[in-house]
């Protein structure tokens, strides 16, 4: 499936999704007799005689009544309208640059504020002009205070806050992070923020390969985003399995929450095997560390000269095929706080190496080790 750039208006618009709005240049009397105005009336329901504001599945901005200064108030009114209709995606055509006769250089800067309104798409030539002439770029972050520590709670909060961007495929306003999830038996997947969301405590991921077409859950898409999110791919149910931290182990491998870490102190022949979680408030303050019975051990405490850490596996063993998204910290505490014999602990460490899978019996993991099978190896 070919993905579309949702921040740029297509050169030719022949159809609209349920949430898309066709934004065209009009005259105050609403006589839609030519250009994009005629397309708006004939294809997308714009009403004859309505020259300003929403009409049909369109939005009219007058451009025929005078110079550029007379257009600006109507553009500003449109920008405010777009802010209050976040479930709509506004496809702005080159208003004023056709029959009205204005140059793109004069019209594009009127839409400078659209840089910070993610549900507005502009013609690519206008984005270029806004960047070069106004010194403002679409890639400028509109949100500056993303959490430094991500828990399942903060992920759910921020995917809800950025529901529009996730549904529309707008990536330039989102935090830079990656989560891990379980696709199926023996297979992890990884998705950036913007390519997954949560609904009723279940994780869903946008997959783009056509082989996932049969897994697509259209009912969930319509319930969450109120349109078919055309061009985004296929929404598939997945099992959440941790978020990327900013730390790497001794081999340079990125560490995720839910990973089991071998901590080896120098001059100590008895390594510790602990699972990594995230302690954080709703605002994302906190730390990544090993949650213990009555305290915690910061991951940063292990990244020092007298110790080395190695990622050996994850806590995602003995899972259910249709398991709901469960807080990684619960699994971490199940691992770290278990009261068991040394032999039982050794088996649990072994089980972390053969994940993800859906086997419930411990002997199967021991059998995999004896046979040297790496089919379910977490890597």
C-alpha positions in Angstrom: 0.0 0.0 0.0 1.4 3.4 -1.0 1.3 6.0 1.7 0.2 9.5 1.0 1.8 12.8 2.3 -1.1 14.1 4.4 0.6 17.5 5.0 0.5 18.4 1.3 -2.7 18.9 -0.8 -2.8 16.5 -3.8 -2.5 18.3 -7.1 -5.8 16.8 -8.3 -8.6 15.9 -5.9 -11.2 13.5 -7.3 -12.6 12.1 -4.0 -12.7 12.8 -0.3 -12.7 10.6 2.7 -15.4 11.0 5.3 -13.3 13.5 7.3 -11.7 15.5 4.5 -12.9 19.0 3.5 -12.2 20.6 0.2 -11.1 24.3 0.7 -11.5 26.4 -2.4 -11.4 30.1 -3.5 -14.8 31.6 -4.1 -16.6 35.0 -4.7 -18.7 36.6 -2.0 -22.0 35.9 -3.9 -21.2 32.2 -4.1 -21.4 31.9 -7.9 -19.4 28.7 -8.3 -19.1 28.8 -12.1 -15.4 28.0 -12.7 -12.2 26.6 -11.4 -12.0 24.9 -8.0 -15.3 26.4 -7.1 -17.1 24.5 -9.8 -15.4 21.3 -8.7 -16.5 22.0 -5.2 -20.1 22.4 -6.3 -20.3 19.5 -8.8 -18.3 16.9 -6.8 -18.4 17.8 -3.1 -21.7 19.5 -2.4 -20.8 23.2 -2.3 -24.1 25.2 -2.4 -24.7 27.9 -5.0 -25.0 31.3 -3.3 -22.8 30.3 -0.3 -19.4 32.1 -0.8 -18.0 32.1 2.7 -17.3 29.3 5.2 -18.5 25.7 5.4 -20.7 24.4 2.6 -21.3 20.8 1.6 -18.1 18.9 2.2 -16.2 22.1 1.5 -15.0 25.4 2.9 -15.2 28.6 0.8 -12.7 31.5 1.1 -13.6 34.6 -0.9 -10.7 35.8 -3.2 -12.5 38.0 -5.8 -13.4 41.1 -3.8 -10.2 43.1 -3.9 -6.5 42.9 -3.1 -4.6 40.4 -0.8 -5.5 42.4 2.3 -9.2 41.7 1.7 -8.5 37.9 1.6 -6.6 37.8 4.9 -9.6 38.1 7.3 -11.3 35.2 5.6 -8.2 33.1 5.8 -7.8 33.9 9.5 -11.5 32.9 10.0 -10.8 29.6 8.3 -7.7 28.9 10.4 -9.7 29.4 13.6 -12.4 27.1 12.1 -9.8 24.3 11.4 -8.5 24.5 15.0 -12.0 23.8 16.4 -12.7 21.0 14.0 -9.8 18.7 14.7 -11.4 15.5 13.4 -11.5 17.0 9.9 -8.6 17.2 7.4 -8.7 20.4 5.4 -7.3 20.1 1.9 -6.5 23.7 0.9 -6.3 24.3 -2.9 -4.3 27.2 -4.5 -7.0 29.7 -3.6 -6.7 33.0 -5.4 -4.0 31.8 -7.8 -6.4 30.7 -10.6 -9.2 32.9 -11.9 -8.5 35.6 -9.2 -5.0 36.0 -10.7 -2.8 36.4 -7.6 0.7 35.0 -7.3 1.5 32.1 -4.9 4.1 34.3 -3.3 1.4 36.6 -2.0 -1.2 34.1 -0.9 0.9 31.4 0.7 2.2 33.7 3.6 -1.4 34.2 4.7 -1.4 30.6 5.8 1.8 30.8 7.8 -0.1 29.9 11.0 -1.0 26.5 9.4 2.5 25.3 10.4 1.0 24.7 13.9 -2.3 23.4 12.8 -1.7 19.7 11.9 -5.1 19.0 10.2 -4.5 21.5 7.4 -2.9 20.4 4.2 -1.5 23.1 1.9 -0.1 22.9 -1.7 3.5 21.8 -1.6 4.6 25.0 -3.3 3.0 27.0 -0.5 4.9 25.0 2.2 8.1 25.8 0.3 7.2 29.5 0.2 6.3 29.7 3.8 9.6 28.0 4.8 11.8 30.2 2.6 10.0 33.6 2.9 8.7 33.4 6.4 11.4 31.3 8.0 8.9 28.9 9.4 8.8 25.1 8.6 6.3 22.4 9.0 8.8 20.3 10.8 8.9 22.9 13.7 7.6 21.1 16.8 4.4 22.6 18.1 4.6 20.7 21.4 7.8 21.0 23.4 7.1 19.2 26.7 6.9 15.6 25.8 7.7 13.1 28.6 11.2 12.0 29.1 10.0 8.7 30.7 7.2 6.8 29.0 4.9 4.4 30.7 1.8 2.7 29.4 -0.2 5.4 31.1 1.6 8.3 29.4 1.5 6.5 26.0 -2.3 6.2 26.2 -2.6 9.8 27.3 -0.5 11.2 24.4 -1.9 8.9 21.7 -5.3 10.2 22.7 -4.1 13.9 22.6 -2.6 13.3 19.1 -5.6 11.2 17.8 -5.9 13.4 14.7 -2.3 13.1 13.7 -2.3 9.4 14.2 -5.4 8.9 12.1 -4.3 11.3 9.3 -0.7 10.1 9.2 0.8 13.6 10.1 4.2 12.8 11.6 5.8 16.2 12.1 4.1 17.1 15.3 4.8 13.9 17.3 7.4 12.8 19.8 10.4 10.8 18.6 10.0 7.4 20.2 9.6 3.8 19.3 7.5 1.0 21.0 7.8 -2.7 20.7 4.9 -5.0 20.2 4.2 -8.7 19.6 3.0 -9.5 16.1 2.6 -13.2 16.7 4.3 -16.4 17.8 8.0 -15.7 17.8 7.9 -12.3 16.3 8.4 -8.8 17.7 7.5 -5.7 15.8 8.5 -2.0 16.3 6.5 1.1 15.6 7.1 4.8 15.9 4.7 7.1 17.7 2.0 7.9 15.2 1.8 4.4 13.9 -0.1 2.9 16.9 -2.9 3.7 19.3 -4.9 2.3 22.2 -8.6 1.6 22.4 -10.4 0.0 25.4 -7.1 -1.1 26.8 -6.0 -2.8 23.6 -3.1 -1.8 21.4 -3.6 -1.4 17.6 -0.8 -0.8 15.0 -1.0 0.5 11.5 0.6 -2.1 9.2 1.2 -1.1 5.6 2.0 -4.5 4.0 -1.0 -5.8 2.1 -0.5 -9.2 3.7 -2.2 -7.7 6.8 -5.4 -6.7 4.9 -7.4 -9.5 6.3 -6.5 -8.5 9.9 -7.7 -4.9 9.3 -10.3 -3.8 11.9 -12.3 -1.2 10.2 -14.8 -0.9 13.1 -12.1 0.2 15.5 -10.9 2.8 13.0 -14.3 4.3 12.6 -15.0 4.3 16.3 -11.7 6.0 17.2 -11.1 8.3 14.2 -14.6 8.7 12.8 -13.4 8.1 9.2 -11.8 5.4 7.2 -8.3 7.0 7.4 -7.8 6.4 3.7 -4.2 5.6 2.8 -2.9 4.8 6.3 -2.8 1.1 6.0 -4.3 -1.7 8.0 -5.2 -1.5 11.7 -4.2 -4.7 13.5 -4.5 -5.8 17.1 -1.2 -6.3 18.8 0.3 -7.0 22.3 2.2 -4.0 23.8 5.7 -5.1 24.8 7.6 -2.0 26.0 9.0 1.3 24.9 12.5 2.3 23.8 14.7 4.0 26.4 17.7 6.1 25.7 20.1 3.5 27.0 22.2 0.8 25.3 23.8 -2.3 26.7 27.4 -3.4 26.5 26.8 -4.7 22.9 25.3 -1.4 21.8 21.8 -2.8 21.6 18.9 -0.5 22.5 17.2 -1.4 25.8 13.4 -1.5 26.0 11.2 -1.6 29.1 10.3 -5.2 29.7 13.8 -6.3 28.9 15.7 -8.6 31.3 19.2 -7.3 31.9 22.2 -9.2 33.1 24.1 -6.9 35.5 27.7 -7.9 36.0 29.7 -6.1 38.6 33.5 -6.2 38.2 35.2 -8.6 40.6 31.9 -10.4 41.2 31.3 -13.8 39.6 27.6 -13.8 40.4 25.6 -11.7 37.9 22.1 -10.4 38.7 19.3 -10.8 36.3 16.6 -8.1 36.6 13.8 -6.8 34.4 13.6 -3.1 33.5 10.6 -0.9 34.1 9.7 2.8 34.1 8.8 4.8 37.1 7.0 8.1 36.1 4.2 10.4 36.8 1.5 11.5 34.3 3.8 14.3 33.2 6.5 11.9 32.2 8.9 12.8 35.0 10.7 9.8 36.6 13.3 7.2 35.6 14.0 3.9 33.9 15.1 1.3 36.5 14.7 -2.1 38.2 11.7 -2.0 40.5 12.4 -4.0 43.6 10.4 -4.9 46.7 10.8 -1.7 48.7 13.0 0.4 46.5 14.4 0.7 43.0 17.7 0.5 41.3 18.3 3.1 38.6 19.5 2.0 35.2 22.0 4.8 35.3 23.6 3.3 38.4 24.5 0.3 36.3 26.1 2.3 33.5 29.3 3.0 35.3 32.9 1.7 34.9 32.7 -1.0 37.6 29.6 -2.7 36.0 28.4 -3.9 32.7 24.8 -4.6 31.5 23.7 -7.0 28.8 20.2 -7.3 27.4 19.4 -11.1 27.4 15.7 -11.3 26.8 12.3 -10.0 27.8 9.5 -10.7 30.3 7.1 -11.6 27.4 7.0 -15.4 27.9 3.9 -17.5 28.6 1.6 -14.8 27.1 -1.9 -15.3 25.7 -2.5 -14.9 22.0 -5.3 -12.3 22.6 -3.9 -10.7 25.7 -4.8 -7.1 26.3 -2.2 -4.3 26.7 -0.8 -4.8 30.2 1.4 -2.4 32.0 5.0 -3.6 31.5 5.8 -2.7 35.1 3.4 -5.4 36.3 5.4 -8.0 34.3 8.6 -6.5 35.6 7.6 -6.7 39.2 6.4 -10.3 38.6 9.9 -11.1 37.5 11.9 -9.1 40.0 9.8 -9.8 43.1 9.3 -13.5 42.6 10.2 -15.6 45.7 11.7 -18.8 44.3 14.6 -21.2 44.5 17.8 -20.7 42.6 16.7 -23.5 40.2 13.4 -21.9 39.5 15.0 -18.5 38.9 17.4 -20.0 36.4 14.4 -21.5 34.5 12.7 -18.1 34.5 15.9 -16.4 33.1 15.9 -19.1 30.4 12.3 -18.4 29.5 13.1 -14.7 28.9 15.5 -15.8 26.1 12.7 -17.6 24.2 10.2 -14.8 23.7 7.7 -14.0 22.5 5.7 -17.2 22.3 2.5 -18.6 23.5 3.8 -21.7 25.3 2.5 -22.2 28.9 4.6 -25.2 30.0 8.1 -24.6 31.4 9.5 -27.8 30.0 9.0 -26.5 26.5 11.5 -23.7 27.1 14.0 -26.2 28.6 13.5 -28.4 25.6 14.3 -25.5 23.2 17.6 -24.9 25.0 18.5 -28.6 24.9 17.8 -28.8 21.2 19.6 -25.5 20.5 16.5 -24.1 18.8 16.5 -20.4 18.4 13.2 -20.0 16.5 11.6 -18.0 19.4 14.8 -16.1 20.3 13.8 -12.6 21.4 16.2 -11.0 18.9 
